[in-house]
Amino acid sequence: MSLVSRQQFTATDQFLNLIADPFQSEVQSNSIYAAIVYSFVVSGALFLIFCWIRPRNSIVYAPRARHADEKHAPLPLDRKPFAWFRAIKDVKEQELVEKIGLDAVIFLRFFPMLRDMFMVLTIIGCGILIPVNVIGGHYFYEQYSSVATLMKFTPQYTFGQKFWAFVVVAYLFQGTVCFFLWWNYKAVLKLKRAFFNSHDYQSSLHSRTLLLTHIPEASRTDTGITKLVEQARRTQDVSRTAIGRDVKDLPILVDEHEEAVRKLDAYLAKYLSNPEKLPDKRPTCKPAKHDRKTHGSAKIDSIEYLTGRIARLETEIKEVREGIDKRNPMSYGFASYTHIEDAHAVAYLTRKKGPSGSDVWLAPKPNDLLWQNLPMTRATRRIRIFWDSVWMVLLTIAFIVPNILTSVFLSDFSHLGLVWPSFQANLNAHRVGWGIAQGILAPVVQTLMYMGLPVIFRRLYTHSGDVSKTSRERHVTSRLYAFFVFNNLVVFSIFGSAWLFVAAVVAAKDQGVWEAIKSAHLFSQVMTGLCSVSTFWLTWQMQRNLSAAMDLVQLWPLSWNYIRRKWFSPTPRELIELTAPQPFVYADYYNNFLYVATAGLVFGTLQPIILPVTAFYIAMDVWFKKYLLQYVVITKTESGGRSWKLLVNRLLFAVMLANGVIALVVGAQGIGSVDSVRNGNTVGQQKSPSHPVFLTKTYLIHLQIFFF
């Protein structure tokens, strides 16, 4: 074999070995220390910067206080660096419902619930599991002194009867989560009742309005809608109805008019930036495609052209609006009542089947509706949902490969050195520096890889036919959560163990498939891999502190506002938009914290140190988000706290997943042979399934999963 062939064979062989065992490292301790320093020190510095700069820049750090009316304005703050603490501790929850809306209050209640939950879980997990793992591993494993400190906290070196502690902890974890969910469910119920009785909700038109879709052709009139709702329930007052009309090109014309006005504003702002010394040449631009027959394709005077285009568009919009009533009616319409109770009663009675095959909904606010999806037929919606679901599945599968490569090489730079000799030399020469980079780079890349996913999912669900933006956001949250759990907690965490199991089965195929599978010890392989990857998730949880601090300091809005004002000529409209409070993206934040909670619950039993790190991060971010929701961001479309049910269901799933991990650990290590462990083998020899200890523990784990 030639030298080149041997080198290629060695690199391929090393790559396959790394795929099988991606989380063993000599620089792992340095990466942990780097994550601690990087996250806590930098986060602390950003926190102090925020406290110093906040009183000096109310445009970025208090836009709601500048734009909100007297009823919805937050508490005034003085210029002291830590005066914003008063906005956190002095304001009451009921006051926040009036000021920032129920969606924001539900978000702020969900946060403290997670904080308190993980504080209790920290006491249980660290108080029980760390002593059990340390004492159990010291008793069974002869080379225990050479094991890294963090790995001693895992159950990798613990065997036998001590796993009764994991069964007890599983019940305590499950009971803790259920208690906090029950307790906060009662509080959310009171908040919703107060919200429905508030003046804003009682006086709003959408609260007593029904949205009807898929209206049969014979009923597509104002009178036809009245007959449809009367089929469900007759009320004392007659509903006021309106059928949807086909506005044809009106939305397109309005968008083109808005775009033309913005372009004209931009050209005027640049041309008149110094009125005393105007430029020698007026700005030019190319005409739009629709106007090239008249003006040609060459550049022309932009101010004259855009002024004329705006006037023509205004004329066309006026003509289209005057002819709307003459066009064909659409398959959707609205029915408004005098009393809220009548609208809700009709919606409840028709929740499963609407009159004459139509669908009846409680109408969202007009700015919450996705108007282009209202006339969509059921057949079109079903087809789009199918194909968009296929695209989502393909996208999920496509992320498996970069996830694997990230888990192999970025989580451990020594693996990259095995297939890249020149890098290995540099790694050996600067081991501390590369260890620091390893603790920072892998979680950052993991975060950047998924930044575009919410945008993709929103477009897919808009294409699928979601009726409102709030329903789309709930769907995006659930899909993002499923995507992250599958790609990160499943593929990223156990792929190496699964690969090693397959390789062991293939190597022992001469024994027979079933015997090879039994000798490969699947549960033990997966458990060992999860214990190894737990150190990565520890660094990842630590870096959440940095993301929370960056969110508080509003680094991107602060920088972008300065750049726009300093180097560009923003129009008055753009200046207002720069200083206006930005909408709070609930789907992204909910998914982030659900994912953090799931990672904490799943890996908290394998690496108990993750529990206090998660509790600290959430406790810190509770303060940050409470300030941001009161002074910086707004809720663009209020849904009345409809995300709460979604959050509860995802937390219940996270507990079930954590129960599955405990069942895996007990099944892998709780039935090991003591003699094999003392000989240095971390994969115990399996006892007979009829062993009473095995049967008892298996029954208990299955019982708790079934019960939950």
N, C-alpha and C positions, 0 to 999 in steps of 0.2 A: 504494500500500500504506500502511495506517495506521501510526502510530507503534507501537501495541501489537503489530500483526502483525509489524513489522520486528524488534521486540525479541524476540518469541517465535521468529521464524525464526533470529535471531542466536544465541539460547540453544541451540536445537536443533542448529544447525550446529556450535557450539562443543562441545556434548556429543558429537556424532559424531566430531569431530576428536580429542577427548580419549580416546574409546574406541579410536581407531586408534593413538594414541601416548601412553600413560599415564605414562611414566616419564622425561619430560624436565622439569627443574626448575631454577629459579634459586636455590632455597634448599636444594638437595640437599647441598651441603657443610656447611651449618649443621646439617642433620639428622644427618649422619654424626658430626660433632663432639658433638652432643647425645647420640647413642647411646653414644659412647665414655664421656663424662662420666657420663651417667645410669647406665649398666650397671656400670662399673668402680668409680666412687666410691661409689655406693649399695651395691653388693655388698660392697665393702671395709668400709663402715660396719656393715652387717649382720653380717659375719664377726667384727668386733671386739665387737659387742654379744653375739653368741653366746659368744665366749670368756669374756666377763665374767660372763654370767648363768648359764652352764652349771653351775658348781659350786654355785650358790645355788638351783637348782631341779631336783632330781633326778626330781621327779614327771613333768616334761615331757621332760627331756633324758636320762634314764636309767631308763625304766620297766622295761626287761628286766632290769636289774641288781636291781630290787626284787622281781620276780615269778619269775624263773627259778630252777630248782634249782641245786645245786652243780655238776652236770655241764654244764649249758648256760649257766651264768652267765658274762658277759664279764669281762675283766680289771678289777680294782678300780682306780679313778683317784683321785688326790688332788685338792685344791682349787686347784691352780695353774691359771691361765687356759689355758695351752697343754699341759696334761698329757694331753689326749686324743690328741695326736699319737702317744703311745706305743701306743695301741690300733691305730694304723694300721700302724706299721712293725715292731712286735715280734711280732705274731700271725702264725702260719703258716697256709697254706691248708688243710692237713690238719686242723689244730685247728679251723678255722672250719666244716668239714664237720660235726664233732661238735656244735658250739655253735649254729650258725644254720641248718644244713641245706644240702643240695646245690643247691637252687634259688637260694638267696642267693649261694652261692659261684660258681655259673655266671654269675650277674648280675655279680658283682665281677670275674670273669675276662673277661667280655665288655667291660667298661669299659676296663681297661688295654690290651686288644687294640686297641680303637679309638684310644686315646691314642697308643700306639706307632705304629700305622699312620699316623695323621695327622701325627705328627712326621716320619716318613720322607717322606710325601707333601709336607709343607711344604718340605723341603730340595729335593726334585725339582722341584715346581711353581714355587716362588719362585726357585730357582736357575737354572732354564732358561727358563720362560715369561716372566717379567718382563723380563729383558734382551732377549729376542727381540721382545716386543711393543713395548717402548720404542724400541729401535733401528729396528725395522721400520717403525713408525709415523712416526718422525722422518724417515726416508729418503723415504717415499712421500707424506706428507701435508703440503701447503704451509702450512696454517693450524694446524700441530701445536702451536704455542706457546699458542694460545687454548684448547686442550682441557684439561678438568679432570684433575687428577693421577691420580685413581683410574681414569678412563676410559683413560688412557695405558697402564695395566696390562692392559687387555682387548685381544683381537685385532681389535677393530673397525676399527682403522686400519692393520692389517698385511695384506700381500698377497704372493702368489707363493711362491717356493721356501722361504721361511722356515717354512712350515707343515710341513716335514719334522720340525721340532722337536715339533709336536703329535702326530705319529704316534709318535715315539720316546717321548714322555711317556705316551701311551696305553698302550703296552706296559709301561712302567715302573710306572704306576699299577696296571695289571692284575696284574703279577707281584708287586707288593708286597702287594696285598690277598690274593691266593691264598697267598702264603707265610705270612702271619700266620694265615689260616684253617687251613692245614695244620698249622702249629706248635701252635696252640691246640687243634685237634681231638685231637691226641695227648694233650695234658694233660687234656682233658675225659674222654677214654677212661679214663685212669688214675683220675681222680676218681670216675667212675661205678663202676669196679671196687671201689674202696675203699668207696664208699657201699653197694654190694650186699653187701660182706663185713662191714659194721659190725654191732654188736650190736643197735642199734635196728631195723634192717631185718630181720635174721635172726630176731628175736624177735617181730616184728609179725605179726598174723593176716592182714592183707590181702595180704602178700607171698606167701603160699601159698594164696590163695583165688582162685577163678575166678568171674566173673559171667557167667551165661547169660541171654540175652534172646531173645525170639521163640520160646519153647519151644512145640512143638506141643501141642495140647490133650490128647492121649493120654499125654503124658509129664509132665504137671503135678503130679507127686508127688515126694516125697523119693527114692523108689526109681527113679522115671523119670529124674531128673537123674543118678543113679548110672549108669544104663544108657547115657545119652547120652555121658557123659565116657569111659566104657569103650569106646564105639565108636571114639573117637579114639585112645586108647592105654590099654592095661591097665597098671596099676602094682602094685607089691608090696603097698602098703597101700591099704585101701578108703577112698575119700573120704567125708567127712561132708557131707551135703547138706541144704539147706533151701529149700523152695519159697516164693516170695513169697505173702503173703496179702492179701486185700482188706480194708483196715482202715477202709474207708468214711469216716466223719466224724471219726476219731480225730485226724488232724493239725489239722483245724479246731478241734476242742475243745481241744487242747493250746495252740494259738495264742490262743484266747479266754481260756483260763485264765491264760496268761502276761500278756496285756494287762490282765486284771482285777487281777492281783497288782501290776503296775506302777502302775496307777491308784490302788489302795489305798495303796501305799507313798507315792505323791506327796501324796495328801490327808492322810495321817497326818504326813508330814514337815512340811507346811505348818501343820497344826493344832497340832502339838506342838513347833513351833519354839521356843516359850518355855513350858515346862511350868508355870512358876510363875504365868503370866498367860495362861490360855487365852482364845481369842476368845469373844465372847458368843454367836455363832451357829456351829453346826457346818457344815462344808462340804456343799454339795448338788450333785447332778448329775442328768442325765436318764437313765432306764433304757435298756438296750439294746433293739433292736427286738424280740428274742425275748421280752423280759420285760414289754413294754408292756401286754399283755393282763392281766397280773397286777397290775402296779404303776401302770399309767396312763402318760400322756405328760408329766405335770408333774414338776418337779424334786423329788427326795426326798433324805433323808439319805444321803450318799455312803458313809459308813463302814459303816453298817448294811447298805445295799443290796449293796455290793461284797463284804462278808464273807459274806453269804448266797449271792451269785452264785458265789463261789469254792468254797464247800462243795457247791453243786449241780453245778458243773462237775466237781469231783473225783469225785463219785458217778457221773456219766455216763461219765467216762473209765475208771473201774474196770469198769463194766458192759461197755463196748465192748471192753476188753482181754480180759475173760473170754470173750467170744464170738468172738474172732478166728479160732480154729481151726475154727469151724463154718462159716465163710464160704467162698466160692469161691476156689480158688487162682488166682494171676496167671500171666502169661506170662514171668516172670523168676524166677531162683533163684540159689543160691550153692553152690559145691562147694569144700570146704577139704581140704587134704592135710597129711600130717605133714612132708613134705620140700618145700622150695621148688622143687627141681629137677623134681619131678613136675608141679607146677602149671604151671611155665614150659614144660615139654615139651608138655603138652596144648595150651596156648595157642598155641604155635608151630605145631603140626601143624594146628590149626583156624583159622589166621589168615585164610585165604582163603574157606573154606567150612566151616561148623560141621556137626555131626551132625544129621541130620533137619531141615535148614533153619534150625537155631538159630544164634545168634551167640555166640561165646565170647570173653571179654575177661579180661585180668588185672584183678582187682577193685581199684578205688580204695578209699581209706579211707571209712568210713561217712559222715563229715562232708563228704566231697568229692562224694558222689553227689547227683544231682538226682533224688530218689526219684519225683517226679511224672511223670518222663519214661520211667521203666523199663518200664511196661506199654504204652507207645505202639506202635501197629502200624506196619508199614513203609509202608502206604498213607497213613496220617495223617502220618507223618514226611515223606514225599515231597511231599505237598500243602503242608504248612506251610513246608518249605524253599523251595519254589517261590514262594509268596506273600511270604514274608519276604525272599527275594532281590529280588523286585520292589520291595518297600518300600525296601530298601537302595539300589537303583538310583535310584528316584525321589528319595530323600533326597539322594543324591549330585548328581543333576541340579538339585535345588532350591537347592543351595548355590552353584551357578554364578553366579547373579545377584548375591547379596551379595559374592561374591568379586570379581566384575568391578567393582562400585561401590567396594569397598575399594581395589582396585588403581588405580582412576582418581582418586579424590578423597582418600582418607586417606594414600596414599603420596606425594601432592604437593598441598599446599593451594592452590597457585597455580591448579590446575585448577578447584577449587571457586570461586575468585574470578572465573574467566571466565564462569561461569553465575550468579554471585551478586555483582553489582557492589558492593553495600555491604560485603560481606566483603572484596573486593579492596582497598578503601580502607583497611580496618583492617589487612590483610596488608601493604600497602606502608608503613604507619606503624609497624608492629611486626614487621619482617621477621625479626630475630634470635629473638624470642620464639616466633613461629610456626614458625620453623625447628626450634627445640628441641622444640616440641610435636609436630611432624611426625615427628621421629626417635623419639619415644616412643610416640605414639598408635597408629600403624599396626600395629606388631608386637604391642602389647597387645591391640588389638581382634581381630587374627587369632587370638591365643591364647584369648581369651574366647569367640569364636564356636564353638569346638570343644570346650568343656568338657563339654557335655551329651551329646556323641556316644558316649562309652564306655557310659554308662547305657542309651542307646537300643539300642545293638548288643547289650549283654548281655541285655536283655529279649527281643530278637528271636531270639537264639540259644537262649535258654531255651525260648521258644515253639516253636522249630524242632525240639527234641527232643534236644539234647546230653545225654549220659549223665552227665557229671561236670563239676564247676566248672573243673577244670584244662583240659579239652578246650574248654570254652566260652571260657576266657581266651585260649587259643591262637588260636581262631577270631576273637575280638574283636581281638587284636593284628594278625592278617593283614588283617582288613577295615579297621581303622583306618589301617593303613599304605597300603593301596590307595586308600582315600578321600583321605588327605592328599596322596599323590603325584599323583593325578589332579587334585584341586581346586586344589592350590597350585603344584606344580611344572609342571603342564601348563596348566590353565586360567588360573591367576593369572599365570603367567610369559609365556605366548606368545599369549594371547588378543588383545592389542593388535596384535601382528605379523600374526596371521591375519586380523584385521579389516582392517588396512591392505592386505593382499594382495587380499582380496575386493573392497575398494573400487577398487583399481587395475585389477583384471580387469574390473569393471563399467564403469569409465571408458573402457577400451580395447576394449569389446566390438565396435566397428565393424571392428576388425582381424581378427575371428574369435576364437573361444574359445581355440583352442590357441595362437595368436600372442599373445593377451592374457595368457595364463598364463605364457608364456615371457618376455614383456617385463616382467612384474611382479616377477621375481626372488624367488621364494618363499623359497629358502634364505637369501638375503642379508637379507630382511626379518625372518625369524625370528631369525637370528643377531644382527642389530642390536638387536632387542627384548630378547633374552636378555642382551646386554651391558649394556643400560640397566637392566634389572631386577636385575642382580647387586648393585647398590649397596643395594637394599632388603634382599636376603638377607644382605648384610654386616651391616647394622644389626640384623637379626633374630637372627643368630648371636651378636652381641654381647650382646643382651638375654637370651640363655640363661644368662649368668653371673648375672644378677639372679634368675632363677627358681631356680637352684641355691642361691644364698645364702638366699633366702626359704624354701626347703625345709629347709635346715640349721637355720635359726633357729626353725622350727616356729611361725611367727607366728600362724596360725589356732588350733592347739591351745592355745598359750600364752594368747591373748586369750580364747578360749572358756572355758577352765578358770577364769580369773579372773572372768569375767562370771557364770558359773554359781555359783561360790562366794560372790560378793559380793552379787548381786542376787536370786538364787533360793534355794530351800531344797532342795538335792539330797538324795535318799534315800540310805541306805547302799549300796544296789545301784548307784545312779548314781555315787556317789563311787568305788566300785571300778572301774566302767567308765571313768571319767575318768582314773584313774591307771594303767589297764592299757595295755600296749603295743598299738598299733593295727596291723591287717594291712597289709602292703606290697602295693600294687596293681601287680603286675608288668606287666600288659597296658598300662597307661598309660605307665609308664616305658620299657618296651621300645619302644613305638611312638615315643615322643619321641626316643629316642636313635637309633633306626633312621632316623627322618626327618631328624634333624640330620646323621647320617653321609651319607645320600643327598643332601641339599642341599649338603654339603661336597664330595662327589665330583662332582656334576653341575656346580656353579658354580665349583669350584676351578680348572678349566681356563679358565674365562672371566674370573674375578677371583681370581687366586692369593692375594690377601690373606685370602680366606675360609679358606684351609687353616690358617694359624697361629692364627687366631681360634677355629676349631673345635677345634684341638689344645689350646689353652689352656683352653677351657671344659671339655672332657672330662677333662683332667688335673686341673683343680680339683675337678670333681664326683666323681672317683674317691675322693678323700679324704673328701668329705662323705658319699657314700653308704656308704662302708665304716664310718664311725662310726654312721650311722643304722641300718644293718642289724645292728650289734652291740649297740647300746644303746637304740634307740628303737622300732623296728618289728619285727614278726615275720612269718614265712611262715605264712599261715593253713592252707593245704593243700599239703603237700609232694608234688611230682610226680616227684622223682628226676632233675631236669634235663632234662625232655622238651622244653623250649623251645629248646634249642641248635640243633636241626636247622632250626627255623623262622628263627632269627636268621641262620644261615649262608645259607639260601636267599634271604633278603631282601637281604643284602649282595651276593650274586652278582648279583641283579637290579639293584641300585644301580650296580654296575660296568658292567653292560650298558647301562644308561641313560646313564652317563657316556661310554661308547664311542660311543653314538648322537649325543651332543652334539658330540664331537670330529669325528665323521664329517660332521655338519652344518656345522661351522666350516670344515673343510678343503674341503668341496664348495662352500661359499659364497665363501670368500676366497682359497683356494689356487689358484683358476683365474682370478683377476681380471686385467683389463687394466691395466698400469702407467700408460698414458697417461690413462686415465679417472680413475684415482686422483689423479694429479698435478694434474688439472684440478679437484679438489675433490669428486668424486663418490665416495661411500663404497661404492656398490654397483657392483662391477666388471662389465664387459661379459663375458658368458660366452663361453668358447672352445669350440671344437668338441669333442664327446665323444671324438673320436678322438685328441685331443692326448695325447702320451705321458705327460706329467706327470699329467694328469687320470686317465688309465687306471691309472698306477702307484699313485697315492694312493688312488683308489677301491678298487683291489684289496686294498691293505694294510688299509684300514679294514674292508672286508667280511670279510677273512680273520680279523682279530682278533675281530670280533663272532661269526663262525661258530665260531672256536676256543673262545671262552668259552662 
